[in-house]
Amino acid sequence: MKNYTEFLNGKYISKSNLEFHIFNSLNNLKCEYYIHEHPALKTVEESKILRGKMEGGHSKNLFLRDKKKNNFLITACEDQKIDLKDLEKKLGTSRLSFGSPDRLYQFLGVKPGSVSPLALINDQQNEVSFYIDKNLLKEKILNFHPLINNLTISLKTKDFEKFLHSIKRAYNELFFK
């Protein structure tokens, strides 16, 4: 676990890297966060095995679309079972399915395995409706990929909410059993 300065120490990193878009936003907001380096993680199962010890809430993130081609980002606790039929009822929509990798990149600017609510920074037109698990918001610390899946950022929940506010994004809370 490293802070931003420690992370940069001794590295040659192009400031055009995707993650710097997030780092710069968090730094401008004066958020305290830590960066964890790890092998690229594509699934929750891989994350549990390879991420090492990280305090706080860990999430699963689903990029979905409905039959009317509305986009949804669902962020839930990593162990939460999600039934798409039940979710359709909660969202008041029908025929939910996973968005394609091309659609994911078009709307959130990330590739599969790197989806996180931090990617909402790339949704300039607010075309993705964001829903987050109410139980995840009870955590003091949240862990998300910063647009790439070989890093994880740990930040306080209040700083995550500050980030969302800075990009003019609201969230809807979902309660899962």
Buried (B, 14 or more C-beta within 10 A) or exposed (E): BEEBEEBBEEEEEEEEEBBBBBBEBBEEEEBEBBBBEBEEBEEBEBBEEEBEEBEBBBBBBBBBBBEEEBBBBBBBBBEBEBEBEEBBEBBEBEEBEEBEEEBBBEBBBBBBBBBBBBBBBBBEEEEBBBBBBBBBBEBEBBBBBBBBBBBBBBBBBEBBBBBBEBBEBEBEEBEBE
